[in-house]
Amino acid sequence: MKQANVKPADGRLGILVVGCGAVATTFMTGVFLIRKGLGKPIGSMTQYDKIRVTDGTHTEYLPYADIVPLARLDDIVFGAWDVYPQNAFQAAMYAQVLDEKDIIPVKDELEQIVPMPAAFDHDYVKRLDGSNIMRKEERGERREEIPSRWEMVERLRQDIRQFKEQKGCSRVVVLWAASTEIYVPVCEEVHYHLSDLEAAMLADDRRHVAPSMCYAYAALSEGCPFIMGAPNTTVDIPAMWQLAEEKHLPIAGKDFKTGQTLVKSGFAPIIGTRCLALDGWFSTNILGNRDGLVLDEPENFRTKEVSKLSTLETILKGDRQPDLYGDYYHKVRINYYPPRNDNKESWDNIDIRGWLGYPMQVKINFLCRDSILAAPVCLDLCLLADLAQRAGRYGTQRFLSFFLKSPMHDYTRGEEAVNNLYQQYTLLKNAIRQMGGYEADEPLD
């Protein structure tokens, strides 16, 4: 093993999760079961994938932990914020993602995770109405109004400090696994400069400053990498990029890439590589968990729609191949359907053309378990964000785009997101090689 260009993963790694629902509790329960030898981390790149680190006559493939010093699962400590007061055991049972037989063996560990009051604004997620939220406090009295945005930041920072001290953590990563907020368009007057964003927070500008931005600002201010697992604007604004760079901290987002978009980012390159033409791609989903309920609200769905629609346009480019991709139609739908709970079903209808323009169709029907796919993504993002921080990497971590539906990029300079799954995998492998002291030897075409 070469000398990694990374500080060792000494001490406990705290993972503070915003949202203690289906995704978070599936993630936590899985880690606890794996630590007891009662489960396997299937789907986790950091636990299973192997990367080539040499070539020539002595080609060698190594798991990530043999290339770079990853935090051990035994060293992970969980905490959470949530609008509902149930502990992680109660929340896992309510979510009905995992069977009771897989939750009971780690009941004691889950019961110890009691969510802190959430920084929450009902106007941003109208379909949720939990009681475990921050309230304004004046002269020792608790009032019904929600705190100002700056008060949210200050209380979140205090939560992070207390968690880190009480749990004896040497490092903390903050992960958003909560609901999708309503769409917040990027506003140059507020979101382009850190001083403007701070002024908006101090002025309690609730239109331009989402609660999720308070979490991100608090996390970065307390020295914690921040990962956005929903399509919220949150850290995808220049002001947050500036803060992450000033604090020398990694940020990543947006939106966990789990079901339909995972398929799309993998299948679209097949069409492009084979030089087949695309006329249209229609995607629809049915989903019945709390995420589906939230997305049933049009303003919240708009945020998700922007995320899901961005995938194709950077893979199948009309300006490069106008005959093939100059005028295709792309539509995405999500439908709330309670009987399915967390077992999401997606359909894709893809209309393509081949030789001499003759039409063909591809149909993809994916019956997936949303939180089962998201849990290993959460693990990998947290471990790799922690790794990036110890490696001295900061700002937007483009190598984590493999795990994200709408990867962050500098749109102010005309940069395009990398959405091609195989190009994203190359970015991931090269970053691991580089942090491990090996040559990042795969070019990105």
C-alpha positions in Angstrom: 0.0 0.0 0.0 1.3 3.4 -0.9 1.4 6.3 1.5 -2.1 7.9 1.2 -2.3 11.7 0.9 -4.8 11.7 3.7 -4.8 12.2 7.4 -5.7 9.0 9.4 -9.3 8.3 10.3 -8.7 8.5 14.0 -11.5 8.7 16.5 -15.3 8.6 16.1 -17.1 9.8 13.0 -20.4 11.5 13.8 -23.0 11.4 11.1 -25.8 13.9 11.8 -28.8 13.2 9.5 -31.4 15.8 8.7 -34.6 13.7 8.6 -35.1 10.5 10.6 -37.5 8.9 8.2 -37.4 5.9 5.8 -34.0 6.6 4.2 -32.2 7.6 7.4 -33.5 4.7 9.6 -32.8 2.2 6.8 -29.2 3.5 6.7 -28.7 3.5 10.4 -30.3 0.1 11.0 -28.1 -1.4 8.2 -24.9 0.0 9.7 -25.8 -1.4 13.1 -26.7 -4.9 11.7 -23.5 -5.0 9.6 -21.5 -4.2 12.7 -23.0 -7.1 14.5 -22.4 -9.4 11.6 -26.2 -9.7 10.9 -26.2 -8.1 7.5 -24.1 -7.4 4.4 -23.4 -3.9 3.0 -24.7 -4.8 -0.5 -24.8 -1.8 -2.8 -22.0 0.1 -1.1 -19.1 1.0 -3.3 -16.8 1.7 -0.4 -17.4 -1.7 1.0 -17.3 -3.9 -2.1 -15.8 -2.1 -5.1 -12.2 -2.6 -6.2 -10.2 -0.2 -8.2 -7.2 -0.8 -10.5 -4.2 0.9 -9.0 -1.4 -0.4 -11.3 -1.2 -1.5 -14.9 1.1 -3.4 -17.2 2.2 -6.9 -16.2 1.4 -6.5 -12.5 -2.2 -5.2 -12.6 -3.7 -5.0 -9.1 -7.2 -4.2 -8.0 -7.8 -3.1 -4.4 -10.8 -2.3 -2.3 -11.1 1.4 -1.3 -10.0 0.8 2.3 -6.7 -0.7 1.1 -6.1 2.4 -1.0 -7.2 5.2 1.4 -7.9 5.3 5.2 -11.7 5.2 5.3 -13.5 5.5 8.6 -14.5 2.1 10.0 -18.2 1.3 10.4 -17.5 0.6 14.1 -16.5 4.2 14.6 -19.7 5.7 13.3 -22.0 7.5 15.7 -25.5 8.7 14.5 -27.6 11.7 15.5 -30.6 13.3 13.8 -33.0 16.2 13.5 -36.7 15.5 12.5 -40.1 17.2 12.6 -41.5 14.1 14.3 -40.4 13.2 17.8 -40.2 9.4 17.4 -36.8 7.8 18.1 -35.1 5.9 15.3 -36.6 2.6 16.3 -40.1 3.9 16.2 -39.4 5.7 12.9 -38.0 2.5 11.4 -41.0 0.5 12.4 -43.3 3.2 11.1 -41.5 3.4 7.7 -42.1 -0.3 7.1 -39.1 -0.6 4.8 -37.3 -3.3 6.8 -39.0 -6.3 8.3 -39.4 -6.3 12.1 -37.0 -9.2 12.4 -34.3 -7.0 11.0 -35.0 -4.1 13.3 -35.5 -5.8 16.6 -31.8 -7.0 16.9 -30.6 -3.4 17.0 -33.6 -1.9 18.8 -31.4 -0.7 21.7 -29.0 1.2 19.4 -31.9 2.8 17.4 -33.8 3.9 20.5 -30.8 5.9 21.6 -31.2 8.1 18.5 -33.8 10.7 19.5 -34.2 13.4 16.9 -33.5 17.0 17.9 -36.1 19.6 17.0 -35.9 20.5 13.3 -35.4 23.8 11.8 -38.6 23.8 9.8 -40.8 26.1 7.9 -44.2 24.6 6.9 -44.4 26.9 3.8 -41.5 24.8 2.3 -43.0 21.4 3.0 -46.8 21.8 3.2 -47.6 18.1 3.5 -45.7 17.6 6.7 -47.0 18.8 10.1 -44.8 17.4 12.8 -44.6 18.8 16.4 -40.8 18.4 17.0 -39.7 21.7 15.5 -37.8 24.7 16.7 -40.0 27.4 18.2 -39.1 31.0 19.0 -38.0 31.6 22.5 -38.3 35.0 24.3 -37.6 35.7 28.0 -37.5 32.0 28.7 -40.9 31.4 27.1 -41.6 29.1 24.1 -43.8 30.7 21.6 -45.6 29.3 18.5 -43.7 31.2 15.9 -40.8 29.6 14.2 -37.4 31.2 14.8 -35.8 33.6 12.3 -33.4 32.1 9.8 -30.4 33.4 11.8 -31.8 32.0 15.0 -32.1 28.6 13.2 -28.5 28.8 12.2 -27.3 29.6 15.8 -29.4 26.8 17.3 -28.2 24.3 14.7 -24.6 25.2 15.4 -25.2 24.6 19.1 -26.8 21.2 18.3 -23.8 20.2 16.3 -21.4 21.3 19.1 -23.3 19.4 21.8 -23.6 16.3 19.7 -19.9 16.3 19.0 -19.0 16.7 22.6 -21.6 14.3 24.1 -20.7 11.5 21.6 -16.9 12.1 21.7 -16.6 12.6 18.0 -13.4 13.8 16.4 -15.2 14.6 13.1 -18.9 15.2 12.0 -20.5 15.0 8.6 -24.0 16.4 8.1 -26.3 14.6 5.6 -29.6 15.8 4.4 -32.0 12.9 4.1 -35.2 14.9 4.6 -38.0 15.9 2.3 -37.8 17.9 -0.9 -38.5 21.6 -0.3 -40.3 23.8 -2.7 -38.3 25.1 -5.6 -36.1 28.1 -4.7 -34.8 29.7 -7.9 -31.2 31.1 -7.7 -31.3 34.8 -7.0 -28.1 36.7 -7.9 -28.9 39.4 -5.3 -29.0 36.9 -2.4 -27.3 33.7 -3.5 -24.2 34.8 -5.4 -22.2 36.3 -2.6 -21.7 35.0 1.0 -22.2 38.5 2.5 -25.5 38.8 0.7 -26.7 35.4 1.9 -25.7 36.2 5.5 -27.5 39.5 5.3 -30.6 37.8 4.0 -30.4 35.3 7.0 -30.0 38.2 9.4 -33.0 40.0 7.8 -35.1 36.8 8.1 -35.6 36.6 4.3 -37.8 33.5 4.3 -38.5 33.7 0.6 -34.9 33.3 -0.5 -33.4 31.4 2.4 -34.8 27.9 2.8 -34.4 26.0 6.1 -32.0 23.6 4.4 -29.7 26.5 3.8 -29.6 27.1 7.5 -28.5 23.5 8.1 -25.7 23.8 5.4 -24.5 27.2 6.7 -24.4 25.8 10.3 -22.6 22.6 9.3 -19.9 24.4 7.4 -19.5 27.0 10.1 -18.9 24.2 12.6 -16.3 22.5 10.4 -18.6 19.7 9.0 -18.8 18.6 5.4 -22.4 18.9 4.1 -24.1 16.6 1.7 -27.5 17.5 0.1 -29.5 14.3 -0.6 -32.5 16.0 -2.0 -32.8 18.3 -5.1 -33.0 21.4 -3.0 -31.1 24.5 -4.1 -29.3 24.7 -0.7 -25.6 24.3 -1.4 -25.9 24.7 -5.1 -25.4 28.4 -5.0 -22.1 30.5 -5.2 -22.5 31.9 -1.7 -22.3 28.3 -0.2 -19.4 27.5 -2.6 -17.6 30.5 -1.2 -18.3 29.5 2.4 -17.1 25.9 1.8 -13.9 27.2 0.2 -13.2 29.7 3.0 -13.7 26.9 5.6 -11.8 24.4 3.5 -14.7 21.9 3.7 -16.2 19.5 1.1 -19.8 19.9 -0.1 -21.7 17.6 -2.4 -25.2 17.4 -3.9 -27.9 17.2 -5.2 -30.3 14.4 -4.7 -29.5 10.7 -4.1 -29.3 8.8 -7.4 -31.2 5.6 -6.7 -33.9 4.3 -9.0 -35.0 5.7 -12.3 -32.2 8.3 -12.8 -29.6 5.6 -12.0 -31.1 3.6 -14.9 -31.3 6.7 -17.1 -27.7 7.8 -16.5 -26.5 4.2 -17.3 -28.8 3.5 -20.3 -28.6 6.9 -22.1 -24.8 6.4 -22.8 -25.7 3.1 -24.6 -27.9 5.1 -27.0 -25.3 7.8 -27.4 -22.3 5.4 -27.8 -24.2 3.3 -30.4 -25.2 6.5 -32.3 -28.9 5.7 -32.2 -31.4 8.6 -32.5 -33.7 9.6 -29.7 -37.2 10.9 -30.3 -38.6 10.9 -26.8 -38.1 9.6 -23.3 -41.1 9.4 -21.0 -40.5 8.6 -17.3 -43.1 8.0 -14.6 -43.1 6.7 -11.1 -45.5 5.6 -8.4 -44.4 6.0 -4.8 -46.3 5.8 -1.5 -44.0 6.8 1.3 -43.6 10.2 3.0 -41.4 11.3 0.1 -44.2 10.5 -2.3 -46.7 12.5 -0.1 -44.4 15.6 -0.1 -43.9 15.3 -3.9 -47.6 15.2 -4.4 -47.5 19.0 -3.8 -46.8 20.7 -7.1 -44.3 23.2 -5.7 -42.2 20.5 -4.2 -42.5 18.3 -7.3 -41.1 21.2 -9.3 -37.8 20.9 -7.4 -37.6 17.2 -8.1 -38.6 17.7 -11.8 -35.7 20.1 -12.4 -33.3 17.5 -10.9 -34.6 14.6 -12.9 -34.9 16.4 -16.2 -31.3 17.6 -16.1 -29.8 14.1 -16.7 -30.4 13.5 -20.5 -29.3 16.9 -21.8 -25.7 16.6 -20.8 -25.4 13.0 -22.1 -27.3 13.2 -25.4 -26.4 16.6 -26.8 -28.2 18.1 -29.7 -25.5 20.6 -30.5 -23.0 17.8 -31.1 -25.3 15.4 -32.9 -28.3 17.4 -34.3 -29.5 14.5 -36.5 -29.7 12.2 -33.5 -30.5 14.4 -30.5 -31.6 17.7 -31.9 -35.3 17.5 -31.0 -36.2 14.8 -28.5 -39.0 15.1 -26.0 -38.3 14.4 -22.3 -41.1 14.1 -19.7 -40.9 13.1 -16.0 -43.8 12.3 -13.7 -44.1 11.2 -10.1 -47.4 10.0 -8.7 -48.3 9.5 -5.0 -49.7 6.0 -4.6 -50.0 5.0 -0.9 -50.4 1.2 -1.3 -46.8 0.9 -2.5 -45.2 2.7 0.5 -41.4 2.6 -0.1 -41.6 0.1 -2.9 -41.3 2.5 -5.8 -42.1 1.4 -9.4 -40.9 3.3 -12.4 -41.7 3.0 -16.1 -39.6 4.4 -18.9 -40.7 4.5 -22.5 -37.9 5.3 -24.9 -38.6 6.0 -28.5 -35.4 5.6 -30.6 -34.6 5.5 -34.3 -32.0 3.3 -36.1 -30.8 2.7 -39.6 -32.6 4.9 -42.2 -34.6 6.4 -39.4 -36.7 3.3 -38.7 -38.4 3.6 -35.3 -37.9 1.2 -32.3 -38.8 1.3 -28.6 -37.3 0.4 -25.3 -39.4 -0.3 -22.2 -37.9 -0.4 -18.7 -40.0 -1.4 -15.7 -38.0 -1.0 -12.5 -39.6 -2.3 -9.3 -37.2 -1.0 -6.6 -37.1 -0.3 -2.9 -36.2 3.4 -2.7 -34.6 3.4 0.8 -32.8 0.1 0.2 -31.1 1.7 -2.8 -30.5 5.0 -0.9 -29.0 3.5 2.3 -25.6 2.4 0.8 -25.4 5.7 -1.1 -25.7 7.5 2.2 -22.9 5.4 3.7 -20.6 6.0 0.7 -21.3 9.7 0.6 -20.6 10.2 4.3 -17.4 8.1 4.3 -16.1 9.7 1.1 -16.9 13.3 2.3 -15.0 12.6 5.5 -12.2 11.2 3.5 -12.1 14.2 1.2 -11.9 16.5 4.3 -9.0 14.6 5.7 -7.3 14.8 2.2 -7.6 18.5 2.2 -10.2 18.6 -0.6 -12.7 21.4 -0.3 -15.6 23.0 -2.2 -17.8 21.0 -4.6 -16.7 17.4 -4.7 -17.4 16.5 -8.4 -16.0 13.0 -7.9 -19.1 12.2 -5.8 -21.4 12.9 -8.8 -21.6 9.1 -9.2 -24.0 9.0 -6.3 -26.1 12.1 -7.1 -29.0 12.7 -9.5 -28.3 16.4 -10.3 -24.5 16.9 -9.7 -23.4 20.3 -8.7 -21.3 22.3 -11.1 -20.3 25.9 -11.7 -23.1 27.1 -13.9 -22.0 30.7 -13.5 -19.0 29.9 -15.8 -21.0 27.7 -18.2 -19.7 24.4 -16.7 -21.9 21.4 -17.5 -22.7 18.7 -14.9 -21.3 15.2 -15.6 -24.3 12.9 -15.7 -22.9 10.0 -17.7 -22.6 7.2 -15.2 -19.4 5.8 -16.7 -17.7 9.1 -16.7 -18.8 9.7 -13.2 -17.3 6.3 -12.2 -14.0 7.4 -13.8 -14.0 10.6 -11.7 -14.6 8.5 -8.6 -11.9 6.1 -9.3 -9.3 8.7 -10.2 -10.1 10.7 -7.0 -9.6 7.5 -4.9 -6.3 6.7 -6.7 -5.0 10.2 -6.2 -5.9 10.4 -2.5 -4.2 7.0 -2.1 -1.0 8.2 -3.7 -1.5 6.4 -7.0 -1.6 7.9 -10.4 -5.1 9.1 -11.6 -4.5 7.5 -14.9 -8.0 7.3 -16.6 -8.7 10.2 -18.8 -12.3 11.5 -18.9 -13.4 11.5 -22.6 
